[in-house]
Amino acid sequence: MGERRHPVASMSRGALARHFALGPLTGALPFFFVFLVLPLSGCVIRAGSQEHFLGPVWYRFSGPPATEANISQVKHFGLVLEAGNQWGLAVGVSERTAISPAGSGEKEMRHPTWSKPLSLTSGPEPGRWEFSLIYLRGEAAAQPVFVSRTTYGASVALGSETSAVTVGAGNRTILRPPAGHLLSFRFDRRQPLKSRMVQMPPGAGWMMSRMLEEVEP
Amino acid sequence: MKNHCSYGSFVILILTLFLLPGCAKTVAFGTATVFGLDISQKPDQTIDVALGYDRAEIATIPATEQDAKESEDTYSVIGIFSVSYGNPWTLEPLRLNQFFATGWAARTAARDKRLQEFFGKKAAEISKRGDDGK
């Protein structure tokens, strides 16, 4: 009787034959991944009020006197993995803007701090776009009240900020006013660093006029 | 049959993961603008599927199954929100102007004469815009 060959072995032979016929293309895939995708890959870990960015990221933030609001904006190009308070995976261009109030009535909140512990250059400057290649750390005074997320490409996200699967272009915003407070908010996506967010405790009627002025478009 | 069962289980798992986060009972205001394929969970926990161009604004306010009392609030809310979009094909931006008062802050603010006048004026403007649009 003739030898019966296992169908998998036969298929493997055919697959290998086809593989070698397309050798140049499939052989280039590992190099494409190592030299193009990996350098543009990053990871973001958000735990509590701390943010840790691993890999290349462009960022900017509002600086003192941040009497209007504490604002941070980050942009990733390529592959980025998110973990912690918000989980996700994005490929393409992804951007996140987070805004929290700078104070509550007469009490001024601590300003967020940004640092690049592994960098030999000077510390980040507020108000302008900066680049971090390896590691960036941000510590906010409080959880953001407003978050805007934009994706051009593909993304999967799960968390309190957004839960969505998107292929294409998408922008999402979420505003969660603090319970038991007054909050006025003004945001322009073209100039996010000029956003204003004022939070007042209950009974701050003497600030009502100012808050209502903030709301006038 | 096995492939259909495993595929269905995967979809149920993804939908369950969508429903787990964001269950806190707070006021939430959200906007979404999408070009392409989008499957998302809105702030009111509903699942939305869109293919093409879609734009949405949603405000959710938690409700409790009890009446408010003089000494107990059941999440009172006063809110004014203005959302303006530009031409999406030129990627004009989103602008938000919002005011929220929640809980006891809302009940206190409602007694403020300035807020009452402001609300009255805004309500009249909105009503007039609605009539002009007919």
Chai-1 contact restraints between the chains, C-beta under 6 A:
chainA,res_idxA,chainB,res_idxB,connection_type,confidence,min_distance_angstrom,max_distance_angstrom,comment,restraint_id
A,L158,B,L17,contact,1.0,0.0,6.0,A-B,restraint_1
A,G159,B,P21,contact,1.0,0.0,6.0,A-B,restraint_2
A,S160,B,P21,contact,1.0,0.0,6.0,A-B,restraint_3
A,S160,B,G22,contact,1.0,0.0,6.0,A-B,restraint_4
A,S163,B,F18,contact,1.0,0.0,6.0,A-B,restraint_5
A,S163,B,P21,contact,1.0,0.0,6.0,A-B,restraint_6
A,S163,B,Q41,contact,1.0,0.0,6.0,A-B,restraint_7
A,A164,B,S40,contact,1.0,0.0,6.0,A-B,restraint_8
A,V165,B,I39,contact,1.0,0.0,6.0,A-B,restraint_9
A,T166,B,D38,contact,1.0,0.0,6.0,A-B,restraint_10
A,V167,B,G36,contact,1.0,0.0,6.0,A-B,restraint_11
A,V167,B,L37,contact,1.0,0.0,6.0,A-B,restraint_12
A,G168,B,F35,contact,1.0,0.0,6.0,A-B,restraint_13
A,G168,B,G36,contact,1.0,0.0,6.0,A-B,restraint_14
A,A169,B,F35,contact,1.0,0.0,6.0,A-B,restraint_15
A,G170,B,V34,contact,1.0,0.0,6.0,A-B,restraint_16
A,G170,B,D38,contact,1.0,0.0,6.0,A-B,restraint_17
A,N171,B,T33,contact,1.0,0.0,6.0,A-B,restraint_18
A,R172,B,A32,contact,1.0,0.0,6.0,A-B,restraint_19
A,T173,B,T31,contact,1.0,0.0,6.0,A-B,restraint_20
A,I174,B,G30,contact,1.0,0.0,6.0,A-B,restraint_21
A,L175,B,F29,contact,1.0,0.0,6.0,A-B,restraint_22
A,R176,B,T26,contact,1.0,0.0,6.0,A-B,restraint_23
A,R176,B,A28,contact,1.0,0.0,6.0,A-B,restraint_24
A,P177,B,V27,contact,1.0,0.0,6.0,A-B,restraint_25
A,P177,B,F100,contact,1.0,0.0,6.0,A-B,restraint_26
A,P177,B,T102,contact,1.0,0.0,6.0,A-B,restraint_27
A,A179,B,T102,contact,1.0,0.0,6.0,A-B,restraint_28
A,A179,B,G103,contact,1.0,0.0,6.0,A-B,restraint_29
A,G180,B,G103,contact,1.0,0.0,6.0,A-B,restraint_30
A,G180,B,W104,contact,1.0,0.0,6.0,A-B,restraint_31
A,G180,B,A105,contact,1.0,0.0,6.0,A-B,restraint_32
A,H181,B,A105,contact,1.0,0.0,6.0,A-B,restraint_33
A,L182,B,A101,contact,1.0,0.0,6.0,A-B,restraint_34
A,L182,B,A105,contact,1.0,0.0,6.0,A-B,restraint_35
A,L183,B,F100,contact,1.0,0.0,6.0,A-B,restraint_36
A,S184,B,F99,contact,1.0,0.0,6.0,A-B,restraint_37
A,F185,B,Q98,contact,1.0,0.0,6.0,A-B,restraint_38
A,R186,B,N97,contact,1.0,0.0,6.0,A-B,restraint_39
A,F187,B,L96,contact,1.0,0.0,6.0,A-B,restraint_40
A,D188,B,P93,contact,1.0,0.0,6.0,A-B,restraint_41
A,D188,B,R95,contact,1.0,0.0,6.0,A-B,restraint_42
A,R189,B,P93,contact,1.0,0.0,6.0,A-B,restraint_43
A,R189,B,L94,contact,1.0,0.0,6.0,A-B,restraint_44
A,R190,B,P93,contact,1.0,0.0,6.0,A-B,restraint_45
A,P202,B,W104,contact,1.0,0.0,6.0,A-B,restraint_46
A,P202,B,A105,contact,1.0,0.0,6.0,A-B,restraint_47
A,P202,B,T108,contact,1.0,0.0,6.0,A-B,restraint_48
A,G203,B,T108,contact,1.0,0.0,6.0,A-B,restraint_49
A,G205,B,D112,contact,1.0,0.0,6.0,A-B,restraint_50
A,M208,B,D112,contact,1.0,0.0,6.0,A-B,restraint_51
A,M208,B,R114,contact,1.0,0.0,6.0,A-B,restraint_52
A,L212,B,F118,contact,1.0,0.0,6.0,A-B,restraint_53
A,V215,B,I80,contact,1.0,0.0,6.0,A-B,restraint_54
A,V215,B,N97,contact,1.0,0.0,6.0,A-B,restraint_55
A,V215,B,F99,contact,1.0,0.0,6.0,A-B,restraint_56
A,P217,B,S82,contact,1.0,0.0,6.0,A-B,restraint_57
A,P217,B,N97,contact,1.0,0.0,6.0,A-B,restraint_58
